[in-house]
Amino acid sequence: MTERHYPPARLAWFVWGLGALLYLIGFYQRVAPAVITDQLMAEFAIGAAALGNLSAFYFYSYVAMQIPTGILADRWGPRKLLATGAGVAALGTALFAFAPTLFWANAGRLLIGASVAVAFVSMLKLASHWFLPRQFALASGMALFMGVVGGVFAGVPLRLLVDAFGWRGVMGFSAAITALLCAAIWLRVRDDPVEAGYASHFHGAGHGTGQHGSIWRGLMDVLSYRNTWILVIVPIGVAGSVLTFAGLWGVPYLRQVHGLETKTAAAITSSFLVAWALGGPLLGTWSERIGRRKPIYVVTTALVLACWTLIVFLPLPVWPLAALLVLTGFLSGNLIIGFAWAKESVPVRLMGTASGVCNMGPLMGGMFLQPAVGWMLDRQWSGASANGARLYDAAAWQAGFGTMYACVILSLVMILFARETYCKQSR
C-alpha cells in the first residue's frame, strides 16, 4: 500500500481560500448599503425606516441560518454547502441588482444573507481537515481578516466603482464574480485531502451524522445556562452598534452632519471596522493572560459607552470624532472575549452549540438596530430632501443613534450579572 503524504501548504490554503472568499463576499454584502444609501432611497422612493429594513433583510436570514448551518455542514460537507451558498448568493445579488421594486430588493438581500451564512462554519470544517491542528487558530484569525478585507472593499473602492458604473452595474458584476466562485468551489474544493489523494489531518470520529437527533436537546441545555443568555444579549448593543454604524448609517451621518464627501466618510467607517478586527484578538489575548473574562469585558464595555456618549451627544469636530470612532471600534472587539466566555460557561459537549448561539448576538444587533435607527430618523425628519433622498438634521441623527446608545447601556448592565469562568472550561 502506497504511503500517503499530507497535502502541500499551497494546495491546503488554496482550498481553504476559496471558502474564505465566500466569507469575504458575505462581509462585503453586509456593509455595502452604507455607501449607496442615497441611491437606494431615490431608486425605491423610501425613507430611513424602509432603508434600514432593506439592509437588515440580510441579517434576518443570516441569523436564522446559524444553527441549521452546522447540521448542513455535517450532512453535506463543506464543498456542497459552499458551492450551494455561492450559487444562491449570486442569484440573490443579481435579484438585488436588477430589482424593479423594493419587494424584490428585499428578497435579494434575504437570499444573500441566508447563503453567505454557511461560509464561516464551512471554512472551519475545511481547516480541521486540511491543516495541522496547530494551524487551526491561524486559519480562524485569517478568516476574520478576510471578512474585514471584504468590509473595507465595501467602503471607498465600492464607492468609486458606483460613481463610475452605477450601483446596479456594480452589483450585477458582483453577482457574476460570485457565480464564478461557485464554479471554482465545485471544481477545486474537496471536503478532505483523502479525496485528492493525500493524507488527512482530521482524526475525529467522522462527520457525526448520528447525533443530529440531539441537536435540539443540546440547544435547550445551552439555553438553560444564565451566561448564555447574557453573552447573547451583550453583543446586541456593543457589536450591533458597530454593524449599524459602519454597515449602514455612518456614511450618511458623516455626510449630512459633518459635510464630508462619501469617499472620506467611507474611509472613516472602514477604519472603524479595521480597529474592530484588531481589537478582538488583542483584547482576547489580554483576557487569557490575566486569567479572567469579566473585568476586561466590563471595563471595555464601560469605555464603549463613554465613547458613544461623546459621539452621540457632543458636537465634535470631524477628526476627533474619527479618532473616537476608531477607539470605539477597537474596544468593541471585546466580543471575542464573549465567545470564549460563552464556551467556557457550558460543559465540553455543548461548546459547539454555545458558540453558534452566541454568534447570533452581534448579528441580531444589526438586525434590530439598523431598522430601529432608520425608524427614529423618519420620526424626526423635517421634510428636507435632495435628489430623491431624505436629509436628516443633527437632532434627528442624535435621536436615531440614541437607540444604539440605550442598547449599550443594557449591555453594560447585563455583564454585571454574568458568572466568571476564570478562563477555565466547565465540566
Summary of the structure (lengths in Angstrom):
residues: 427
radius of gyration: 21.4
end to end distance: 42.6
largest distance: 78.2
contacts: 1582
relative contact order: 0.14
helix: 80%
strand: 1%
